[in-house]
Structure formats: C-alpha cells, structure tokens
C-alpha cells in the first residue's frame, strides 16, 4: 500500500539528481525514506542498494574506495548512512574522479550536522532534502483522507495506515522505545534512555509553550545548558521543533525564548497516553495539539520560508509568521469550528502592519470573517497559498 502513495518530494529529488553528484534524503526513522528511494530507483538497473543496518552491506564498505571503484559504472543508494559517518571522505575522492550528477543517493535518520563531516567534506557536491512523515497534501492526493485520523495518529506511515487507533498507538510506543533505547546509542549518544523519555514527555506537556530550559533542567536534575544540548540533539533527529520568536524593528518588549513542539502529532499523543479522538477531545493538550499539527504540516511544505511566532510581554501574539523575501504570512490556529479572536491578535497585526490573517480551524468551511481575517480549513489554506 505504501508504494501507491507518491511523496511531494519525488520530483524535487529528481531535480536535485541533475544538479548534484550526491543527493541526501534526511528525515526521522520510519518516515518512508527507504520506500521513496526504492520507488525512485526501481526502474533503474544501474543502481546498487545498500542498507547499512545489514551487516552484510555494511561489511561491503570496509574498504569503501575499493567498493566504489569496483562499481564505477553503477549508481549507488546507501541507506542509514549515519552508521558509517567516515564514508564521506571516500565519497569525495570518488566524486572528484568522476563528477557524474546523480551517482549517489544517500539516506540518513539524522541531520547533516549530526552526520559528521558531510557538510565540510562534500561541500558543493551534495544537495540535502528533508523528508517528513506523510503530510496532509500527500494523503489527500493518494488516499481517502481522514483529518481526524491523521491528527490523532500522526504521519508516520506505519502508524497512520494501521487498521485501528489502538494498533497505531502500539506502533508509536514501540517507535519511541526503540528511539531512546537503540537509535541514540547507535549514534554514539550516551544519554540514559529514561532521561530522554522524561524530557520528551515534559516537552509534550509543554507543547506550544515558551521554552523554559531552567525549569526543565530542575525537573530532570540537570543544568540549563544540558537541556539546551539535549533539545538541539532532538531537533537534529527530527523529533522536536523549536520555533524562534519574530523580532521586527519596533519598540515592543518581545518574548525572546523559542516555543517547543513535538513534531509528529501521533508521537505527541503517545507521550500523553492519548489513543483516539475521544481521548484527545477531553484532554488539556487539545488546543496545543491542533496548533502543533498544523504548524508541522505547514512548515514542512513551506520549507524554503522562515518560520517564527510573535508575542509581546503585553500579550499581543500570532502563532505563526512565515517570511520569504518581502512576502509575509500571518497564521493563527484555533481548535474550534467557531473561533474567537482576542484583542491581542488584532493588536499584533497592527504591530507588524499585516493586512491579512489566516485562522486555521478543524472546519470544512472557509470564509472571510472580515476584511482582515480569513477562517479556513488546513487543506484549503494549503491549496490556496501553495
């Protein structure tokens, strides 16, 4: 069933392969990188596929330069490349001898900063693309889309496509356990699994809130700086997103700390022991869950825009500001089919001289509330703006 779902980045990857000798698809584990890569190379017999989680394939790269030269006429796809970070030095010498675009397709479950040496060693030779779990547009284009199901289960394919909410929750719990108990140690990250699990749970309870690293540190019995380092790590592993504050050139006291989000709504709900929509509807995280769900779907599709939030000490705020050059979009999220807007939102629009605000709510209707405010479903917003 997964092979029937075309990913938005399919065409982008093909374009990158015409520009760079190495194309890297990065994203969290189990988000569909391997499936996408196999779809891309299935009709190309010149490709060799190596999965570095298999010892037999990992052993083939004991002497990578010999392997690459012995397969000089082939294109090579290397999955889970973070298991062999020293590979990039060998790739550079091979590429410089035969600078053929599209020769290497590499997949990794960590950011380029965490996959050591790639940024420096392959500068100018590699193009990076981030693949997220399924977004709303991909599912709407390929399946009978159910927004509530996607919101509750999140976008990881093996969670969303399960036969029931309960089965999806079981899959996600095992994903979290594997992440903290196996994936981090394999990357050489020696943090107790219980500590990371507790930090993730605290982030879930603070979904969409201003980050207070000192308070989190006190709860975990560690320092402010250690919490900052842990959160940076979780960002580089695509589990957590921090949203930076927007600093316009105005004389206002602006909140300077970022907001923190668990990126996938399904992972958020599992950390909060939420299994289905009825559980979510009665939970205090309901509103912030909707906010995080929408932000992840929007930001991942506006990947070449800068994303911020705006909040002043007096309470003027906008949940999401997207900026690209001179273009600016202001977006608010309300988990209600009849959203009410506060005075602080209108004042924030005046602060930033923004003429129009989109309010995204879980509704099927889209309409203009007044000349400045558009109420919209998430799908309609993406369809109109993208």
Buried (B, 14 or more C-beta within 10 A) or exposed (E): EBEEBEBBBEEBBEEBBEEBBBBBBBBBBBBBBBBBBBBBBEEEEEBBBBBBEEEEBBEBBEEBEEBBBEBEEEBBBBBBBBBBBEBBBBBBEBBEEEEEBBBBBBBBBBBBEBBBBBBEBBEEBBBBBBBBBBBBBBBBEBBEBEBEBBBBBBBBBBBBBBEEBEBBBBBBBEBBEEBBEEBBEEBEBEBEBEBBBBBBBBBBBBBBEBBBBEEBBEEBEBEBEBBBBBBBBBBBBBBBBBBBBBEEEEEBEBBEBBBBBBBBBBBBBBBBEBBBBEBBEEBEBBBBBBBBBBBBBBBBBBEEBBBBBBBBEEEBBBBBBBBEEEEBBBBBBBBEEEBEBEEBBBBBBEBBEBEEBBBBBBBEEBEEEEEBBBBBBBBBBBBEBE
